[in-house]
Amino acid sequence: MMDVEGIMTQTARIFTNGRSQVVRLPASFQFEGTEVYIYKDEVTGDVSLSRRPESWVGLFAAIKDGGVPNDFLSTEDRSQHEKARDPFTGITPCAQNV
């Protein structure tokens, strides 16, 4: 089935194992490895799973070698200067319940 954003979605089964909730992923969604990163959007309640690399060697090598492709930013973007600004401009403080 397609969702409203045109992304192909499937349904996964949820069941309980002891005090944990388990999601059985369809074969096309299975991960390699034994762990994944998990993130929950506090506003929507959506939960996302992401692959956890077995090793950070690739990341560290990219950082050591400069790691940023020459075409990552345009020349104009790279030549921007830091702008002095108040990061809280336009933000209205909210009341806190004490």
C-alpha positions, 0 to 999 in steps of 0.5 A: 500500500502507498501512504500519503507521501507516496512511500510504499508501506507494509503492515508488521505484527506486534506481540508481547514477549514478557514485558517487552513489545516485539515487532515482527518485520517482514523479510523485505525490512529485515536488518543485518546485525544484532542491534538497531538504533531506535527513535521516537518522535514525541509529537507524533509518537512515530517510532523509527528504526535505523541500521546500526553499523557493526563498526565506525571504521568507515566514518572515522576514515572519512573524517580523517581523509577530509570526508566531505566531497568537493561538491557537497556545498556550492562555492557560494555556500562555502564562502558564507560568513558567520552571522551574528544573530540572536538564536531566540528571536521570534520564539515566544516563551511558554508558560510552565506548570509548576 
